[in-house]
């Protein structure tokens, strides 16, 4: 088991930190590399959020993704802002829900705001997905 020094992305964001464009590029690139490798091994995360993106200490961004699972993740109010619409609505889900979560995390890292809020999620319950 590896000892990680650093903090979660959620922890960094609660301190009001924002990512510069190069840092954001590094973050997204590394997340995409993790999921490309996971996809080759037929693994999905299904529950990616700022709480399980670990930023290792150091001068450059070094990302670790925590808590891969072997089963689809169903919504929980604390994390639903990172879920793809089809995942939130309990439809059929696959590896693309992880792509949605990467984009939601990138948006958070750049703006400090969530791409989708709880009010929007509640609205989704009344809309049918495309």
C-alpha positions in Angstrom: 0.0 0.0 0.0 1.3 3.4 -0.9 1.4 6.3 1.6 0.0 9.4 0.0 1.0 12.8 1.1 -1.1 15.7 -0.1 -4.8 16.4 -0.1 -8.0 15.6 -2.0 -9.2 18.0 -4.7 -12.2 18.6 -2.5 -10.0 19.8 0.4 -8.0 22.1 -1.9 -11.2 23.6 -3.3 -12.7 24.3 0.1 -9.6 26.5 0.7 -10.7 28.7 -2.2 -7.9 27.5 -4.5 -8.4 27.7 -8.3 -6.3 25.9 -10.9 -4.3 27.8 -13.4 -4.7 26.6 -17.0 -1.5 24.6 -17.0 -2.4 22.9 -13.7 -5.9 22.2 -15.1 -4.4 20.7 -18.2 -2.1 18.5 -16.1 -5.1 17.4 -13.9 -7.4 16.5 -16.8 -4.6 14.8 -18.7 -3.7 12.6 -15.8 -7.3 11.8 -15.0 -7.9 10.8 -18.7 -4.7 8.6 -18.6 -6.0 6.9 -15.5 -9.3 6.1 -17.0 -7.8 5.1 -20.4 -5.7 2.5 -18.5 -8.7 1.5 -16.4 -10.8 1.0 -19.5 -8.1 -1.3 -21.0 -8.5 -3.4 -17.8 -12.3 -3.2 -18.1 -12.5 -1.2 -14.8 -14.8 1.7 -14.2 -15.0 4.0 -11.2 -18.7 5.0 -11.3 -18.3 7.3 -8.3 -15.6 9.8 -9.2 -15.8 13.0 -7.2 -13.4 15.7 -5.8 -13.3 13.6 -2.7 -11.4 10.7 -4.4 -9.1 12.7 -6.6 -5.8 12.9 -4.6 -3.3 15.6 -5.3 0.1 14.4 -4.2 2.5 16.9 -2.6 5.1 18.4 -4.9 5.8 21.2 -7.3 3.8 19.7 -10.1 0.3 18.2 -10.2 0.5 14.4 -9.5 -2.9 12.8 -9.4 -4.1 9.6 -7.9 -7.7 8.3 -8.2 -9.0 6.6 -5.1 -11.7 4.0 -4.6 -12.4 2.2 -7.8 -15.4 -0.1 -7.6 -16.6 -3.2 -9.4 -20.2 -2.3 -9.5 -22.3 0.7 -10.8 -22.7 3.4 -8.3 -26.2 4.6 -7.5 -26.8 8.2 -6.4 -26.2 9.6 -3.0 -27.0 13.2 -2.4 -23.5 14.1 -1.3 -21.9 13.1 -4.6 -24.7 13.5 -7.1 -23.3 16.7 -8.5 -20.6 14.6 -10.2 -23.0 12.0 -11.7 -23.9 11.8 -15.4 -27.7 12.3 -16.0 -28.3 8.7 -16.9 -26.5 7.6 -13.7 -28.4 10.0 -11.6 -31.7 8.8 -13.1 -30.7 5.2 -12.6 -30.6 4.3 -16.2 -28.2 2.1 -18.0 -24.6 3.2 -17.3 -21.2 2.4 -18.6 -17.6 3.8 -18.7 -18.9 7.1 -20.1 -20.1 8.2 -16.7 -16.5 8.5 -15.7 -15.9 10.9 -18.6 -18.8 13.1 -17.4 -17.3 13.1 -13.9 -13.9 14.2 -15.3 -15.5 17.2 -17.0 -17.4 18.1 -13.8 -14.2 18.0 -11.9 -12.4 20.1 -14.5 -15.1 22.7 -14.3 -14.9 22.8 -10.5 -11.1 23.1 -10.6 -11.2 26.0 -13.0 -14.2 28.0 -11.6 -14.5 26.9 -8.0 -18.2 26.2 -8.8 -20.0 22.9 -9.4 -21.1 22.4 -13.0 -24.5 21.0 -11.8 -26.1 21.9 -8.5 -28.7 20.0 -6.5 -31.6 22.2 -7.9 -30.6 21.2 -11.4 -30.5 17.5 -10.3 -34.0 17.8 -8.9 -35.1 19.2 -12.3 -33.6 16.2 -14.1 -36.0 14.0 -12.2 -38.8 15.6 -14.2 -37.0 15.6 -17.6 -36.4 12.6 -19.8 -32.8 12.2 -21.0 -32.1 12.7 -24.7 
